[in-house]
């Protein structure tokens, strides 16, 4: 319990982060401790919150603010619960360095793949003695996601939450650290914090890139980030590319396809040689069948570029463009 208090001592900071995630994902989030007591409650007025607040609607979040984690069962890296109305919730374990689970982020409810028809919900409402109008209204505010997209959301959330926990504990360690008999300077603390944050950002970018490649079924990609002055882009994460060709790449803002996308905050979809006339002069690799160059935005400013491309014809870039935007917004809201 002491570990949990250390991690969630600043509840306002955690609530601010969860609220941003909820607004981006349009999915409810809340946190319970290892004894199933609510640390941060769900948003009752949004995205299925009524299912969590009313016991008769099936998730058993009862008035004493507890949730039985035993209702969740292992599903890959995460835990999954399914209620009587075919709504799903997921639990992401929050672990310390010793792998001890101190809490869970609960994600949901969501509808997987497709909703049932209205008549089916009316039948269920009668079966469980629930007001059918209330049930259907609640169902209509819940997001429908595919299995692949749900796993992608969980993977990215897991990394963001883990890094937030690590950074919280690291800041506490720095506050207690001394050199000899003297406390270390605030300047050193700030430097160590920034360095640690930079390492975590790199990890989050790699996770985003891996997810993007997976859901679009592309084999090559990179994420470029603007420097502190906002003048140049350099590669921070890559997959399937020759490191010798990208390690020293520094594009000026407005230079090349990525530089233009960053300057104008505009994505470019490229199918073979079919592309915006402004970028056609840069298309020099005929073996690439399909590409996406998409700005990454935080606090209304472009901070980087996601590049994906494939030499095959069976990619799923087009149908996952909105999903990529959701995931990039999730990452951006953590920065």
N, C-alpha and C positions, 0 to 999 in steps of 0.2 A: 504493500500500500504506500510506503514511503517513496518508492521509485515512481509511482503514479503521480504523487503530489509534486515531485520534482519536475516531471515532464509537463504537467498541466497546471503549474502554478499560475501562469499568466493566461487565464481563461479567455480574457478579452482578445488577446492575440490569436488564439486558436479559433475563437468564434468568428473573428473577422475573416480568417482564412477559409473556414468552412462555408461561410456565407457567400464568399466570392465563388467558391467551387459549385455551390448549389445553383447560383444564378447562371453560371456558365453551362453546367451540365443539364440543368432542368431535372435533376434527380435529388432526392433528399439524402442528407448525410447527418449522422450523429455519432457520438462516441460513448462507449460503455467501458467500465474498468474490468479487471480480471474477475471480479465478483458479480458482474452483470449489472452494477449500479450505473445509472446515467451520469456521465460527466458533463456532456454538452447535449442538450435535447434536440430533437428534430424541429424543423419548421412546420408547425401544425397547419399553417395556412397555404402551404405550397406542395405541389408534386406528391400527392398521396399522403400528406401529413395526417389527414383525418383517419387513415387506416392505422397509423401508429398511435394515435391518441385515443382511439375508441376500441376497447377490448373486443366488442362484439363483431368488429370488422376484420378481425383475424390475425393480427400480429402480436397481440397480448402485451402491449406496452401499457402496463397497468398504473394506477394512480400513485403507487409508491416509487415511481420512477426506476423501475428495474426491467430488464429484458433477459429472459433466460437464453444464454448463449448455447445451451444444450439443444435448442431447437435448430441450430445450424450444424450442417454436416460437411465434411471435407469434400471440396470440389476443386481438384488441382491444387494450386498454391493457396486458395482461399476457402472460406466456408460459405455454404449456401443454405438458405431457408426458403421454403415454398409454402404459401398459405392456402387457405381453402378456396380462394378465388383465383388461383393460378398466378399469383403475383410473387415475384422473387426478390429477396434481399440477400446481400453478400456481406461477409465480415472480413476485413483486412486486419490481421494481427499487427499490433504495434509492439515491436520487440526492442529490448536494450541490447547492448553489445554482447551480453552473456546469453543471448537468445531467449531470455525470459520474457514472456508475453505479459505486458502490463495493462493493455487495453485493446479495444477493437474499434476500428472505424466501420460503422454499419452504412452500407450503400443501398438505397432502395426505399420503397418498392419500385420495381420496374416490370414491364411486360416484355417477355422474350418473344421476338419475331412477329407475333400477330395477336390482336385482340380476339376474344370470343365474340359471337354476335350478341345483340341486346337480349334476345329471348333466353339465351343461355344464362346470362347474368340474372335475369328475372327469376329463372328456375332456382338458381343458387340462393338468391335473396329470400325466396320463400322457404327453401330448405333450412336455412340458418336463421330464419326469423329476423331478417334485416330489411330496412326500408329500401325498396328497389331503386327509387329515385336517388336517394343518398348514395347508394352503392354505385350506380351508373355514373353519376356526377363525379364521384371520386375516381373511378376508373378512367374517365375521359381526361383527367389532368395528369395522368401518369405517362411517362415517356415509354415508347416502344423502341427497343434496341435489339440488334442482332447478337447472337452469341459471340461473334468475333469482336464486335464493337464493345460489348460488355467487358470482355477479357482485356481489351486494350485500355478501357477506362480504369479498370482495377489495377493493371500493371503500372500505368502512369501515376495514379493516385498513390499506390504503394510506395513508389520511389520518392515522390514529393513528401509524403507524410514521414517516411523514414528519415529523410534528410532534415526535415523540420525538427524532429526529435533529436537527432544527432547535433544539430546546431544549437538547440536549446541547452543540451547538456554540456557542449563545448564552451558556450558562453559562461555557464556556471563554473566550470573548471578554471577558465581564465580569470574570473572574478576572485577566485581563491588562490591563484598562483602567486608565489612570491619569489624574488631572486635574493638569496641571502636573507636579511632581515627586512628588506624593503619590498613593498608591493610593486608589481610591474607597472609601467606607465600606461596610461590610457591609449597613447599612440601605439604601443606594442599590441595592446588588446585589439584595437581597431584593425591593425595590420593582420593579426592572426585570424580575426573574424572574416575579413575580406578574402584572405587566402583560402580559408576553409570553405567559404561560400562559393568561391570560384571553382573549386574541385567538385562541389556538389552540383553546380550548374552544368559542368561538363558531363556528369553522370546522368542528369536529367535529359540533356540534349541527346545523348547516346540512346537512352531509353525511348525518347520520342522518335528518333530516326529508325530504330529497330521496329517499333510498332507501325510506323508509316510504311516501311518496306513490306511488312507482313500483310497489312490489310489491303495494300494496293497490288500485291504480288509482283513487285519490281525487285530487281536484284542489285541495283546500284543507287547510291545516294549520299548526300552530305548535308550538313548544316553549317552555314557560314554566319559569323557574328560580327557586328560592327564594333570597331575599336572605341575607346573611351571618348575620342573626339568626334566620332560619328562620320569619319571620312573614308574609312577603308573597311572592306570585308575580308575576313580570313576564315579558313576552315577550322571548325572546332570538333567536328565528329564526321566520320565517313565509314562507309561500308561498300565493299566491292570495287573500290577504286585503287589505282596504283598510287601508293603513298608518295612515291618520288615525283609524281606529277602534281600533287596538291599541297605538299608541306609548305612550300614557299609562295603559294598563291595569295596575292593581296590585290583585291579589286577596288578601285576607287568608286565611290558612290556615283552611280550613273554609267559606270563602265561595264560593258558586256550585258548579258541577259540578267544575271543576278543583280548587278549594280543598278540596272534600270528598274527592275522589280522593287528594289529597296528604295530607290529615289522616289518612285511614283506610288509606292504602296499598292502595287498591282500584280496579281498572279498571272503567269503565262502558262497556258496549256499548249503543248506542241505535239502534233501527230505527224511524224515524218517531216516533210518539208512544209506542212500546212501550219502556218503560224502568223502572228501579227507581223505586218510589213516592217515594223520598227526593229524586229529582232532577226529577220531573215538573213541579214549579212553575217550573223554570228553562228548560223547553223552549218557546221563544217563536217559533222560526223553522220554520214548517211546510214550507218549501221544501227543507229538509235531509232527505235520505232515510235516511242512515246515518252514525253517528258513533262514534268511539272516543276515550275519554279514559283514558290509561294512565300510571300513575306510573313515573318513572325512578328507579332505586334504586342507590346506591353505598354500600358498607360498611354494609349493612343500614339505611340511612337514605334517605328520599325526598329527592332534590335537585331534581326537576323533574317536568314533566308533558308528555306527548306528546298533542297534540290532532289528530285527523284527521276531516274530514267531506266529504261529497259530496252533490250535488243530483241525482245520477244513480242508476239502479238496478242498474248492472252492476259494482259494486265487488267487491273481493276481501278485505275486512277480516276476515271470520270465518275464512277458511281460512288466513290469514297471521298470526293472532294469536300463535301460538307462535314463528314466525319473527321477529316484532317483539320478542318477549321475548328471544330469543337475541341479536339485534343490540343491543338496549339494554343487555344484560348485558356484551356485548363492549365497548361504549363505557364503561360504568361501571367495568369492570376496568382501564381505562386512566387513570382519574382519581386 
